[in-house]
Amino acid sequence: MARAAPSDTVWDMLNGFKNFIMRGNVVDLAVGVVIGAAFTGLVNAFTASFLTPVINFIGAPDKATGLSVPLGKGVLDFGAFLSAVITFVMTAAVLYFLVVLPMNKLAERRNKGKEPEPAPVTEDIRLLTEIRDALVAARVPAQAARQESEHSADR
């Protein structure tokens, strides 16, 4: 039995990888990750530039001094955690309101007026339908023969 040349296997793997990468959902995922990273940088800058000064102005202590608690050799930094929570919520909100919601509305408009595709017939339903049809087909000749014999008896 002849084995494939190693170079053929490598080319097959590379072609398979190329086909995998060129699929639409992989490209969409990559774009989503890049956009998510860009939004994260934007939200981090907004948090550091605007939210932290507003929180400090309202009276909350600065995250470096008042919201951190020394714990042995380490520090519990509640301010950094609060900043991360705010950043996460803002990133999620921006992605939802600027990406997900408009895409859902667009998909809803595209599908408006279209009838949903019927559910595919499962194997058990197909078999039951065949059995029903076979029983009906077997019953029809028997009924025809019975009616014929009733007509001949009436004559």
SVG drawing of the C-alpha trace seen along z (x, -y; Angstrom):
<svg xmlns="http://www.w3.org/2000/svg" viewBox="-81 -67 88 79">
<polyline fill="none" stroke="black" stroke-width="0.4" points="0.0,0.0 1.5,-3.3 1.7,-6.1 1.1,-9.7 4.2,-11.8 4.8,-14.1 4.7,-17.2 1.1,-16.1 0.0,-15.9 1.4,-19.3 -0.3,-20.8 -3.5,-19.1 -3.3,-20.5 -2.4,-24.0 -5.4,-23.9 -7.7,-22.7 -6.4,-25.5 -7.0,-28.1 -10.5,-26.8 -11.2,-27.0 -9.9,-30.6 -11.8,-31.7 -15.1,-30.6 -17.4,-33.6 -17.9,-32.8 -14.2,-32.7 -13.6,-36.0 -16.6,-37.5 -15.2,-36.2 -11.8,-37.7 -13.4,-41.1 -15.5,-40.9 -12.4,-40.3 -10.5,-43.2 -13.5,-45.5 -14.0,-44.3 -10.3,-45.1 -10.7,-48.6 -13.9,-49.2 -12.1,-48.1 -9.3,-50.6 -11.8,-53.3 -13.8,-52.5 -10.6,-52.3 -9.6,-55.7 -13.1,-57.1 -13.0,-55.6 -9.6,-56.9 -10.2,-60.4 -13.8,-61.1 -15.3,-58.6 -12.5,-58.4 -12.2,-62.2 -16.0,-62.5 -16.0,-59.8 -13.2,-61.5 -15.0,-64.9 -18.1,-63.5 -16.2,-62.5 -15.0,-59.0 -11.4,-58.6 -8.8,-58.1 -8.4,-54.5 -4.7,-54.5 -5.2,-55.7 -8.7,-55.3 -10.1,-52.2 -7.2,-50.0 -6.6,-48.0 -3.2,-46.7 -3.2,-43.0 0.1,-41.6 2.6,-42.1 -0.2,-42.7 -2.9,-45.2 -6.6,-44.6 -7.3,-47.2 -11.0,-47.8 -10.6,-50.8 -9.0,-48.8 -11.8,-46.2 -14.5,-48.9 -12.8,-50.4 -12.7,-47.0 -16.4,-46.4 -17.3,-49.9 -15.1,-49.2 -16.8,-45.8 -20.3,-47.1 -19.6,-50.0 -17.9,-47.8 -20.8,-45.4 -23.3,-48.2 -21.5,-49.8 -21.2,-46.5 -24.9,-45.7 -26.3,-49.0 -24.0,-49.8 -23.5,-46.3 -25.9,-43.6 -29.1,-45.6 -28.7,-47.1 -27.8,-43.7 -30.8,-42.1 -33.1,-44.8 -31.5,-44.4 -32.0,-40.7 -35.6,-41.2 -36.3,-43.5 -34.7,-41.1 -36.9,-38.2 -40.1,-40.3 -42.7,-38.7 -40.7,-35.5 -42.4,-32.3 -40.2,-30.3 -38.9,-27.1 -40.8,-24.0 -39.1,-21.9 -37.2,-19.0 -39.1,-15.7 -37.5,-13.4 -36.8,-9.7 -39.5,-8.4 -42.2,-10.7 -41.1,-9.6 -41.4,-5.9 -44.8,-6.5 -46.0,-8.3 -44.9,-5.4 -46.7,-2.9 -49.9,-5.0 -49.7,-5.2 -49.1,-1.4 -52.1,-0.7 -54.3,-3.1 -53.1,-1.5 -53.9,2.0 -57.3,0.9 -58.5,-0.7 -58.4,2.5 -60.1,4.5 -62.9,1.9 -63.3,1.9 -63.6,5.7 -66.1,5.6 -68.2,2.9 -68.0,4.9 -69.3,8.1 -72.1,6.1 -73.2,4.7 -73.1,8.2 -75.2,9.6 -77.8,6.9 -78.3,7.8"/>
</svg>
